[in-house]
Every structure is written in structure tokens, then in C-alpha cells.
């Protein structure tokens, strides 16, 4: 893979071609397949909404943790707790037939954001 600059105009044309190809492919799919695809996508949309709401609740709780840590001069990060949570989430992921590596990457992303919030709370 090369690190060549991208051409926004060429990227836009490629995206338009891909969209047209997808639309053409969908036009050729029979009605039963289209209905099933729509139903599955509605389920995915509902799950995405639930995930967003659960993440919002999680971040409300971690904001309270951040305020508690700041009030008591505790560090924003807790590496031991983070390791425990990663191990726990990997086990949960494996049990749920979700790739544990993906689950760990997802949790690491969330942990980094939580630490960023805790650092900001501590500065305020």
C-alpha cells in the first residue's frame, strides 16, 4: 500500500459509481430478498440505537467516577482496573461468539475516551 495523496474529485466519482452499482444490484434482487434485507437493516438500526443509549449511560457513570477521582486527587487512569475489564470483556466476547480482539479494541477506544474525560474533569 502506498501513501499517495488522494484526489477528492476521483474519490467522489468512485463513490458515485459504487452507489450506482449498488442501486442497480438492488433493482435486480427479488422482492422477498429486498423485504428480508429491509427487516434485517431495521433490526440493525434498533440495535445501533440501543448501543448509543447504553454508551450514553456508561459515560454518565464514568463522568461521576471522574468527578469522584478529581475530588479525592486520584489519577484519571487505573491500569489495573483497565486490565481486569479487558480480560473480562474478552471472555464475554468469546462466550457471545464475538471476536475478542475486536472487543478489546472497542474497550480500549472507550477507555481512552474515559481517561480523556477524567483528565478534563481534573483540570476543571
C-alpha positions in Angstrom: 0.0 0.0 0.0 1.4 3.4 -1.0 0.9 6.7 0.8 -0.1 8.7 -2.2 -2.4 11.7 -1.8 -6.0 11.1 -2.7 -7.9 13.0 -5.3 -11.2 14.2 -3.7 -12.8 14.5 -7.2 -11.8 11.0 -8.2 -12.9 9.7 -4.8 -16.3 11.3 -5.3 -16.6 9.8 -8.8 -15.7 6.4 -7.4 -18.3 6.7 -4.6 -20.9 7.7 -7.2 -20.1 4.7 -9.4 -20.2 2.4 -6.4 -23.6 3.8 -5.3 -25.0 3.4 -8.9 -23.7 -0.2 -8.9 -25.4 -0.9 -5.6 -28.6 0.6 -6.8 -28.5 -1.5 -9.9 -27.8 -4.7 -8.0 -30.8 -3.9 -5.6 -33.1 -3.4 -8.6 -32.3 -6.9 -9.8 -33.0 -8.5 -6.4 -36.3 -10.1 -6.0 -39.0 -8.6 -3.6 -38.6 -11.3 -0.9 -34.9 -10.7 -0.6 -35.4 -7.0 -0.6 -38.0 -7.4 2.2 -35.7 -9.6 4.3 -32.8 -7.1 3.8 -35.1 -4.2 4.9 -36.2 -6.2 8.0 -32.6 -7.1 8.9 -31.5 -3.5 8.5 -34.3 -2.3 10.7 -33.1 -4.7 13.4 -29.5 -3.4 13.0 -30.8 0.2 13.3 -32.6 -0.7 16.5 -29.5 -2.3 17.9 -27.4 0.7 16.9 -29.9 3.0 18.8 -29.7 0.7 21.9 -25.9 0.8 21.7 -25.8 4.6 21.6 -28.2 4.8 24.5 -26.1 2.3 26.5 -22.9 4.1 25.8 -24.6 7.4 26.9 -25.5 5.7 30.2 -22.0 4.3 30.5 -20.4 7.7 30.0 -22.8 9.3 32.6 -21.5 6.8 35.1 -17.8 7.3 34.1 -18.3 11.1 34.4 -19.4 10.6 38.0 -16.3 8.4 38.6 -14.2 11.2 37.1 -15.6 13.7 39.5 -15.1 11.4 42.4 -11.5 10.8 41.4 -10.8 14.5 40.9 -12.4 15.3 44.3 -10.1 12.8 46.0 -7.0 13.6 43.9 -6.9 10.1 42.3 -5.3 9.6 39.0 -7.5 9.7 35.9 -6.3 6.2 34.7 -6.4 3.0 36.7 -4.3 0.5 34.7 -5.1 -2.5 36.9 -8.8 -1.9 36.6 -8.4 -1.5 32.8 -6.6 -4.8 32.5 -9.3 -6.5 34.5 -12.0 -5.1 32.3 -10.2 -6.0 29.1 -9.8 -9.6 30.4 -13.5 -9.7 31.4 -14.7 -8.2 28.1 -12.6 -10.6 26.1 -14.2 -13.6 28.0 -17.7 -12.2 27.5 -17.0 -11.7 23.8 -15.7 -15.2 23.4 -18.8 -16.5 25.1 -21.0 -14.4 22.8 -19.2 -15.6 19.7 -17.8 -12.0 19.1 -14.1 -11.6 18.1 -12.3 -11.0 21.4 -9.7 -8.9 19.6 -12.5 -6.6 18.3 -14.0 -6.4 21.8 -10.6 -5.4 23.2 -10.1 -2.7 20.6 -13.6 -1.4 21.2 -13.0 -1.3 25.0 -9.6 0.4 24.6 -11.2 3.1 22.5 -13.8 3.7 25.2 -11.2 3.6 28.0 -9.1 6.2 26.2 -12.1 8.5 25.9 -13.0 8.0 29.6 -9.4 8.9 30.6 -9.6 12.0 28.4 -12.8 13.0 30.2 -11.3 12.3 33.6 -8.2 14.4 32.8 -10.5 17.3 31.7 -12.6 17.0 34.9 -9.4 17.0 37.0 -8.3 20.2 35.3 -11.6 22.0 35.8 
